[in-house]
């Protein structure tokens, strides 16, 4: 199986295909014929007028860069023009080690908003919650601030402080939170035994060695009566790792497929029988902070009837982005495809629907925090990509979701569910 290399972003987690493309002059000629040329002529006219008549001299590269940013801004929120600095920041975030707070951010209703704090980071420990609106960073208003600029302000040397001013839920008065930056080295996988025979694996994101780490954890655990795979607050990561992790628990069947305008964007990823861990029931925990690669895994295990998904609806990012480096060291990040779960669902802007709904509650949160916590989801992002006509709106042979109206921890509920083997047996037979 040939899987293209993809990377996680510092903002909303996403999939990035590295592609090195030169100028295709045949396409340029086609563009002229199709009517793009007159629009390019209008652009050059505007550029010429500004250069000749504007009250001050403006470097042409600044004008061109502004035009490119404007062009990309009319696309979906995951497409973007990356300056040299922005491209370097993105590459830094893929290494799994950088100085910052450890939060994924996006823009909701024109306001900089927390998508999810990454488990174990300064932001998570400080009590930052999904849905928190960041209205100031070190006293600077974030209104009209780009994500790139916001990331620059949030990152910094280890040991330095940054103050973010947040609005939470329906609160009228903002709160200042001063957080000390740290080197964010994200340990992708954490595992332990909850009880004899019942394993727990927490996946914080999908890095280069995530699948290998999970396999090692399973081998160390030995024979299992049940396993909880925790994908809460997981912003995503590498597509090949999402496929490999799914493959660990599936002996056969479709894991995910992508579909775009170009033939090369139409790809199926299937499970291989070698080395699969089966023979025990599984619970997958998700919440509104579970995005992209995390949704691929939960969707694959859910559609293949390998696991019961517990929690609240996931983020809903099911688009694939391609990074196209440009000649001057900048880059274009472009959405090139949607991905679909094995049953044909497009979860873009809709998310993974859990089989059993359990109200979200973190170990640090009290009941009031649960009530005010609001996840930022893909559908809340400006100009988000539509689900796509090819996808199905629901699953065939799906379990019947039921609402659990309590504030108990999802992990405790998952363990109790695992210990009821009959529930797993019922879910496997339901069709």
C-alpha angles and dihedrals in degrees: 000000000000112000122185119231114259135178141210121243129226092234121040107358112252146157119263124192112202108226128170110205129176128201113294105208092188088062090047090056091047089050090055091052094046094057102263092112095070089053091051088051089054090051094051090047090055091046091051093048092050092048092050103037112024113115093242135033112263120191108247091227089060091052093048092048090051091050092051092050090050092049094051092044091072090062128076120303094258095058113086147154111245119206118214089267093045092050090051090050090052091050091049091054091055092061091068092234127089141124114265148084103286104242134134112222138191140165120265122177088348090303127115103246137184113245094184140331111235112245114259097015129118092260092052093048091047090058101253108164135202110268095030109143114225106210097167138024113198089339095309115125112241095205108124090002114141120237089242092056092045091053090051091054094046095049123071146126119324113268097025122119130235124188119214122190112213140185115208126200112310095342113137098200120063122232127220116223118188111201129183114231119235137181101276103219103165114211099211100203133037122176140179143152113261093191133346106298096008116100132195126202121183116197112195095182140334111267132164096281101032096112092046091049092051092049091050091049091052092050091051092050093057123198111005135205089196144343135216115207107197114205097161115135089010108142095193133248138180118022093211090056092050088053093045093048091050089047090057090066100034126069095192144351140072117313102183140327133206128214129190141150095275123066092236090061091060104090136152123207116200135186122253122215097227116106099357119162108219137139097082132079120254137207120198116201118208139167139171090289092061106101145168108331090027088054092050091057096044091045093049094049091044097049092044090052090238097124143016112239114221130186134043131320115295129238099270106228110149103154131109122224127203123206113217111189114217128217096258096052096267122111145209119230108201133179105235106166148007123233127221134202119243093268091053099259118153104209092183107138090351105069134204112309110220119233089225120028116221120174112251118252128160119212089250096048126095126207094270091053090052090053094051097041112109120179120222107228136188092259089060093058117101114258092001117181116263118243093255130244094255095066128087121238095225146006128268116231091012127164117258108255115224129191119240104201102199138096099234118132115274090226093057091047091049092052092049089049093050091053089059099075091180090068091056091046089052092049093050091052096044111107 
